[in-house]
Structure formats: structure tokens, C-alpha cells
Amino acid sequence: MKILVVGNTGQVGRELTRAAWPQGVELVSAGRADLDITDAASVRGFFAAAAPDLVINATANTAVDRSESEPEAAFAVNAEAPRHMAEAAGERGIPLIHYSTDYVFDGSKAGAWTEEDAVNPLGVYGASKEAGERAVRAAQPRHAILRTAWVYSAFGHNFAKTMLRVGAERDELRVVADQHGCPTAAAEIARATVPVAMRFLTGEDAPWGTYHLAGAGATTWHGFAERIFDLAAPALGRRPVVHAIATADYPTPTRRPANSVLDCTKLERTFGVRLRPWEEPVAEVVAELTAAMPVRA
């Protein structure tokens, strides 16, 4: 069985290539140098040559704030590219796994968001991802859309890496404490994707549809930062002070949902998959990021 991962240089894509896949699975991956995901002919040609049994789309334009001033770039990668992949997969009868985001919701709900809740993105990034979801559903019914949130890893650009970089330079930081969500390690996303992919490859009754996949529990960006610095203090040689601020005190081009906590009950019930409490993988990523840092007195 051959699985094609599109987007092998991103956080999730890189972790998918490092994940423990069952014996008998051949994992192949592609990046920007291999195909132009915004070009339908390029996607069709690559899929035909690779001849996979299942495709995982791990590509995304995650420049949330820049998307407000560059909407065409966001929609090209987050909406049009998934449509090209879903159409090519549909033509070849190949199941597609596609990742989406908590930002398809507006944050107005008091409790955790379920897959049945109405979407209402607040900005261009969320709107482009929601458009990608619709494109996948329309072009290839044999799909799984996995919505995740607050993704971080030892690779790429993410909150954990930014905090460690800034924390190495400053003794005090100000971090938003009134936005709630579920930090999710890219490695956890990859680990949870494996049984989903295998069910689609081997199961006769494949449960196609949309699922939430995020770290168990919830916190704020401030709480996330506190956890990072609790763990990184030995490597940094000190413990930066993290001041809690309101969203209004840190204006950004994009409005972010105040509550983007995802309810992952459906994923657990359907696939028997439950991600660990969000605090646990943070320790592993911080250890990987600080391994090269000298321990300071």
C-alpha cells in the first residue's frame, strides 16, 4: 500500500514522514520542488506518476495575518490546491485526508466546538481553509477532513519556537490570555493520522467525513507560554516572566476566535484515537528545541 504525503516540508508533513507506519506501507512524499499544488495539471500528472492508494494533503498557507493583505495567496494554497488534489484523487478513486483549522469558527460558542457546529470564519485565513473544506467535500466524497489547532513542532514557524527565541532575548514577555484553544503537537497529529489512514486503506466501511483532532484539554496562549518556559528554564538559564494581557492590548490584522477549543469525541469514538493532554508533547518539543542550548548557571 502506497501513501502519498503532499507538503513534506511543513510541520505536519515532516512529522508524517517520521511517524511509525505499519509494515507493508510505502510512504512517498512531495514538496514544492516536485509539483505545483496550485496547478491542476501538475497535480494530476504527479498523482498519475506516483500511483498512490491514498493521499494526505499536509500543505497550508498558515500566514494568518499576512493573509489579510494577500488573500489571493491564501486561497490559492488553502482552497484551490485542495480542490485540485480532491479532483485528481476522485478521478483516480483515491481517498484523501486533508487538514483544516479551528479558525473556521468565530469563537462565540461557550463550550467546545463539534463537527456539527456552523462555521463562520473571522478572517481571510479561516475563510480560505473553510473554502478548502467545501472544495474537498464537493470533489471527492471519499475523504477525511481533520481540523486541528495551535500546531507546533521543532520545525517551521510556530508559537513554541517564537517563545523560545524571544525568551532567550528578554526577561519579560506579554502574551494574550483571553483566547482559549488546544495546543497540538505536529507529531501527535501524525500519530493520530496513521490509524485513520489505515482504516481507509483496509476497512470496507470507511467512515468518511469531518473530524476534530487536537490536543486534549485547553489553555490560553499565556498558559501555553508558561508551560514552555517552565520546561525551558534550565536551558535558558532563567525563567522569563510572562505577563497576561488581553487581545485588545495586542492588536493584529486578523481577528482571532476567543474560543477555538475543539471537541474530539467523534474522532475517539470512530477511530479509537485520543491525543494526549496538551501539556505532555510540549515537553518533548521543548527538549528537542533546547537540546543544543548550553545549560547556564
C-alpha positions in Angstrom: 0.0 0.0 0.0 1.4 3.4 -1.0 0.6 6.6 0.8 1.5 10.0 -0.8 2.1 12.9 1.6 1.9 16.2 -0.2 3.7 19.0 1.7 6.7 17.3 3.2 8.5 20.4 4.4 5.7 21.7 6.7 5.3 20.8 10.3 2.7 18.1 9.9 4.2 16.8 6.7 7.7 16.4 8.2 6.2 14.5 11.2 4.2 12.3 8.9 7.4 11.2 7.3 8.9 10.4 10.8 5.8 8.6 12.1 5.6 4.8 12.7 3.7 3.4 9.8 2.7 -0.3 9.7 4.8 -2.8 7.8 3.7 -3.0 4.2 3.1 0.7 3.9 5.2 2.6 1.4 5.3 6.3 2.2 6.3 8.7 -0.5 6.3 12.5 -0.1 6.3 15.6 -2.3 7.2 19.2 -1.8 7.3 22.4 -3.8 10.1 21.2 -5.9 8.1 18.1 -7.0 4.8 19.7 -8.0 2.9 22.9 -8.2 -0.2 22.3 -6.0 -1.9 25.4 -7.4 -1.8 24.0 -10.9 -4.4 21.3 -11.6 -2.4 19.7 -14.5 0.7 19.4 -12.3 -1.3 17.7 -9.5 -3.0 15.3 -11.9 0.3 14.4 -13.5 2.1 13.8 -10.2 -0.7 11.7 -8.9 -0.7 9.6 -12.1 3.1 9.0 -11.9 3.1 8.3 -8.1 0.0 6.0 -8.3 -0.7 6.1 -4.6 -3.5 4.3 -2.8 -4.2 7.2 -0.5 -3.2 10.9 -0.5 -2.6 13.1 2.6 -2.6 16.8 1.9 -0.4 18.4 4.6 0.1 21.7 2.7 -1.2 25.0 4.0 -0.6 28.7 3.9 -0.6 29.5 7.6 0.4 33.1 7.4 -2.7 34.2 9.3 -2.1 38.0 9.5 -0.4 38.3 6.1 -3.5 36.6 4.5 -5.5 39.7 5.2 -3.3 41.7 2.7 -2.6 38.8 0.4 -5.9 36.9 0.1 -5.1 35.5 -3.3 -2.1 33.6 -2.0 -4.1 32.2 0.9 -6.9 31.0 -1.3 -4.5 29.6 -3.9 -2.9 27.2 -1.4 -5.8 26.7 1.1 -8.8 26.4 -1.2 -7.7 25.9 -4.8 -4.9 23.4 -4.2 -7.2 21.1 -2.1 -9.7 21.3 -4.9 -7.1 20.2 -7.4 -6.0 17.4 -5.2 -9.6 16.2 -4.4 -10.5 16.3 -8.1 -7.4 14.3 -9.0 -8.0 11.9 -6.2 -11.6 11.5 -7.2 -10.7 10.8 -10.8 -8.4 8.0 -9.7 -10.6 6.7 -6.9 -8.1 7.5 -4.2 -9.1 8.5 -0.7 -7.9 11.9 0.5 -7.0 13.1 4.0 -7.0 16.9 4.3 -6.1 19.1 7.3 -8.2 22.1 8.3 -8.3 24.5 11.2 -10.1 25.7 14.3 -10.2 29.2 12.6 -13.2 28.1 10.6 -15.2 29.0 13.8 -15.9 32.5 15.1 -15.1 31.7 18.7 -18.5 32.8 20.0 -19.5 29.4 21.5 -19.2 29.0 25.3 -18.2 25.3 25.1 -16.0 23.2 22.8 -16.8 23.2 19.1 -18.1 20.0 17.5 -18.1 19.0 13.9 -21.8 19.8 13.6 -21.4 23.4 14.7 -21.9 26.1 12.0 -18.7 27.6 10.6 -18.2 31.4 10.5 -14.5 32.4 10.0 -13.4 35.8 11.1 -10.6 36.4 8.7 -9.2 35.5 5.3 -7.1 32.6 6.6 -10.1 30.9 8.2 -12.3 31.7 5.1 -9.7 30.2 2.8 -9.5 27.0 4.9 -13.2 26.7 5.0 -13.4 27.1 1.3 -10.9 24.3 1.0 -13.1 22.1 3.1 -16.1 22.7 0.8 -13.9 22.0 -2.2 -12.8 18.7 -0.9 -16.3 17.6 0.0 -17.6 18.5 -3.4 -14.8 16.9 -5.4 -14.1 13.6 -3.5 -16.7 12.1 -1.2 -14.2 9.6 0.0 -12.3 12.0 2.3 -11.5 12.8 5.9 -11.1 16.4 6.9 -9.2 16.7 10.1 -9.5 20.0 11.8 -6.7 20.8 14.2 -5.4 23.8 16.2 -2.5 25.7 17.5 0.0 23.5 15.8 3.7 23.5 17.0 6.8 21.4 16.5 10.6 21.6 16.3 10.2 22.7 12.6 9.0 25.7 10.8 7.3 28.8 12.3 5.2 28.3 15.3 4.3 29.7 18.8 6.7 27.4 20.7 9.7 28.3 18.6 8.8 32.0 18.8 8.5 32.0 22.6 11.9 30.3 23.0 13.6 32.7 20.6 12.0 35.8 22.3 12.5 34.3 25.8 16.2 33.9 25.1 16.4 37.7 24.4 14.0 39.1 27.0 13.4 38.7 30.8 9.7 39.7 30.4 7.1 39.0 27.8 3.4 39.9 27.3 1.2 37.1 26.0 -2.6 37.1 25.3 -4.6 35.3 28.0 -8.2 35.6 26.7 -8.0 33.3 23.7 -8.7 29.7 24.5 -7.6 26.7 22.4 -5.9 23.3 22.2 -2.1 23.3 21.6 -1.4 20.4 19.3 2.0 18.9 18.5 2.5 18.1 14.8 3.9 14.7 15.9 0.6 14.0 17.7 -1.3 14.9 14.5 0.8 12.5 12.6 0.4 9.7 15.2 -3.3 10.1 15.1 -3.4 10.2 11.3 -1.9 6.7 11.0 -4.9 4.7 12.2 -7.3 7.0 10.2 -5.3 6.3 7.0 -5.1 2.6 7.7 -8.8 2.4 8.3 -9.4 4.0 4.9 -7.0 1.7 3.2 -8.2 -1.6 4.7 -11.7 -1.0 6.0 -14.7 -1.8 4.0 -17.0 0.5 5.9 -14.8 3.7 5.8 -16.3 6.5 7.9 -15.7 9.4 5.6 -16.3 12.9 6.9 -15.0 15.7 9.1 -13.3 15.2 12.4 -11.6 17.3 15.1 -8.1 16.3 16.0 -6.4 18.4 18.7 -4.5 18.1 22.0 -6.6 17.0 24.9 -7.6 19.8 27.3 -7.4 23.5 26.7 -5.4 26.6 27.7 -4.7 30.1 26.6 -1.7 31.5 24.7 -0.4 32.7 28.1 -0.8 29.3 29.7 0.9 27.7 26.7 3.8 30.2 27.1 4.1 29.5 30.9 4.4 25.7 30.2 7.1 26.3 27.6 9.2 28.4 30.0 8.7 26.1 32.9 10.3 23.4 30.8 12.9 25.6 29.1 14.2 27.5 32.1 17.3 25.2 32.7 18.4 25.7 29.1 17.7 29.4 29.1 19.5 29.9 32.4 16.5 31.8 33.8 12.7 31.8 33.8 11.3 34.8 31.8 8.2 36.4 33.4 5.1 36.1 31.2 2.6 38.9 31.8 -1.0 38.1 30.9 -2.6 40.6 28.5 -5.9 41.0 26.7 -6.4 40.6 23.0 -7.2 44.3 22.8 -3.7 45.0 24.1 -2.1 43.2 21.2 -4.0 44.2 18.0 -3.3 42.1 14.9 -4.6 42.4 11.3 -6.7 39.3 11.8 -9.5 38.9 14.4 -8.8 35.6 16.2 -11.5 33.5 17.8 -11.8 33.9 21.6 -12.7 30.3 22.0 -11.4 27.7 19.5 -11.4 24.7 21.7 -12.3 21.6 19.7 -14.4 18.6 20.9 -12.6 15.5 19.6 -15.1 12.9 20.8 -16.1 11.9 17.3 -12.6 11.0 16.4 -12.1 8.9 19.5 -15.5 7.2 19.1 -14.9 6.4 15.4 -11.2 5.5 15.3 -10.3 4.9 18.9 -7.8 7.7 18.7 -7.3 10.2 21.5 -4.5 12.7 21.7 -2.5 13.1 24.9 -3.1 16.1 27.3 -1.6 19.1 25.5 1.0 19.6 28.3 2.8 16.3 27.6 4.0 16.7 24.0 5.2 20.3 24.8 7.9 18.7 27.0 9.1 16.6 24.1 9.2 19.5 21.6 10.9 21.9 24.1 13.5 19.2 24.8 14.2 18.8 21.1 14.5 22.6 20.6 16.7 23.2 23.6 18.9 20.1 23.2 21.6 22.2 21.6 21.4 25.0 24.1 24.1 25.1 26.7 22.8 24.8 30.3 23.6 28.0 32.1 24.3 28.6 35.7 
